[in-house]
Amino acid sequence: MKFSPACTRCERLAGFLAEVRSQHPDYYARPVPSFGDPTARLLVVGLAPGMHGANATGRPFTGDHAGILLYQTLFDFGFASQPVATEPDDGLQLTDCRITNAVRCLPPQNKPLGAEVNNCNDYLQAELAVMQPGSVILALGSLAHNAVLKAVAARKAEFRFGHGSDYALPDGLRLLSSYHCSRYNTNTRRLTPEMFAAVFAAARQHLDSLVA
């Protein structure tokens, strides 16, 4: 299914976005498209747009706290041209990397319903379908991890989420997972920069081994 920024298949989310647009007329406040290299071998999958981040700017993890650690780490491992993402015209470019979300619309309280995750899953399936064998999917959080498993028709019981988990999927892709780089997780030190970097180091090592 080709992604459409005009998607309104989830009635609750469409109604909530309409309210947000009325309260914040300068916000993007629509389904957020993926960002980055369309032929990337690394796909980062987040949860959903943040109210004052991607929902405001229209670009994943741009302008919010979660993007601080993500883009710095992408830069450190050679996937981003700069370590900071503030707005869509800031000049940031991704190399061999693409970023998307399991749910493309801002959900109330940042908590999408299971049906909404399922409704959005064909957009994620389309992203995965064009990735070459050996590519890496890096899921941020258990919801994104499980959304990837649904997209490739894999059983959750065989691929359980854990920070640093690393699985070869049946379709030739590799699934790495991390705790989400949310403000809560980074402030409580549930996720440290070193822990996050270790997951990206594994992704980089795997991708580099493909061309060695």
N, C-alpha and C positions, 0 to 999 in steps of 0.2 A: 504494500500500500504506500503510495507516494504521500509524503507529509504535506499537510496544508495548514498554513497559519490561520486559516479561517475555520478550522475544525471546531464543531460544537457538539460532538457526539456524546459528551458527558454533560447532562443538563445541569447538575449541581455546579460543576466547574465553570461552565459557560455563564451561568447566572452570577457566580461570584466574581468573575472577571469583569462583567458588566458593572457591578457595584464598584470594583476597584477603579475602573476607568472614570467613573463619575466622581470619585473621590480624588483621584490623581490623574487628571487629564493629560499630563505630560508623560505618563508612564506608557511603556509598550503595551503591557496588559493584554497579551494574546498568547496563543500557543507558541512556544519558543523553538525555533529551528536548531538543528545541530550546527556546530561550528568547527571548522578546521579542514584538514586535507581530505578530500573525498576518496583518495586512494590509500588512506592511512592504514598502517599495520597495528596501530594502538588505538583502541576505542575506549575512552573513559566514560563510564555510565554513572550519572548521579541519580539523586532521588527525584527532585522536581525543582522548578524555578523558585528562588526566594523572593519574598515580597518586594524588598528594596534592592534586590540584585538583578538576576536575569529577567524577572517580571518587569522591572523598571527599564532596563537597558536593552532587552531583546537578545542578549547573548549569554550563553551558559556561564555561570560562576563569575559574572562580570559586575563589579560594583558592590559585592557583598563580602562578608567576613570569610565565608567558606572558600572564596576564590583566592584569598591571600596566600594560604599555604599551597593550594593546588597549583597556581601559576608560577609561584616561586620554585616549586619542585619540578614542574615541567621545564622551566628554564634551566635549572641545574642539571637536568639530564638530557638537554639538547632538543627537547620537543617544542619549545616556545622561543620566540625571538626576543622576548623581554619578560621580566619577572612580575610585572604588575599589569592588571587588567582593570581599567576604570570605565571605559565606554567603547562602543563599537567602532569608533573612528580613531582609536588611540594608536593605531599602527601595528598592533599585536598580530603576529602570524604564527601558526602552528606548522610544524614539520613532522610528517609521518604520524600525526596524531589528530584525532577528532574527538569532540566532546558532545555528549548528548545526555538526556535524562530519561528515566524510566517512565515518567509522566511529564508531558510537555506543558501542562498548564499549572499555574499556581493553585494549590489546594488550600482551603481554610485550615489555619493552624499548622500548615505544612504537613498535613496528614491526609494523603489520598486514600480513598476507599479501594478495597480489593477489586471491585468492578471497574473502577477508573484505571487502575494499573492494567487490567486485562484489556480494556478498550483501547489503550495506547500501545499495546504490545506489538501490533502489526507494524507500527513505525520502527520499533526496535528490530523486529525481524528483517525489515528491509535494509537497515544499516548493516546487520550481520551478514546478509546474503551476498553482499558485494565484497566482503573481506576475503583476502587470499588465505589459503591454508597456512597455518603456522602463526597467524596474527594473534594478537593479545587483546583480550577484553579485560579492562580493569574496573571492577564494580566497587562503588563507594557505598558501603552499607548493605545490610541484609536484604532490604527491599529491592535494590538494584541487582544484587546477586541473584535473587529468586526470579526477577523479571527476565534476566538473561537466560536462566535455565528454562523458563517457560518458552522463550523465543526459539530455543533450539530443541524443544521437546525432550528435555532431560529431567530425570527424577530428582527432586530435592533430597531425598534420603541418601542418594549416592554422591551428592556433591554439596555437603553441608557448608554453610557460611562460617568463616572464622577469619580474624585478621591475619593476613599473610597466607591464607589458603591458596592453593595452586593446583588447578585441575586441567587435564587434557580432556577436552570435550569430544563427543563422538564425531563431530563434523570437521575435525582438524584444527579447530581454534583452541586457544588456551585461555582459561578463566582464572585471573588473579583477583583477590578481593582484599579490601581494606576497610577499617572503620571509616565512616564518613568524616570529612574534614570540616565538620560543623563547628560553630562557636562553642557549643556545649562540650563537645569532645576534645577540642584543643585547649579550652580553658581549664577543664578538669584533668587534663593530662592523660585522659583515656587514650588519646592519640597524640603522640609527640612528633615533632619534625623528623626525628631519627627513625621512628617506626614507619612513618609515611615514606620516607626516602628509601627504606629497605624494600618496600613493595615495588617502587619504581625502578630500583636497581635490578630487581629480579626481572621486571619487564624488559628493561634495556638489555640485560645479559641474554635473555631469550631471543630478542629480535636480532641482536648482533650475531648470535650463533647461526642464524639462518643464512647469513652471507659470508660466514667465515670460510 
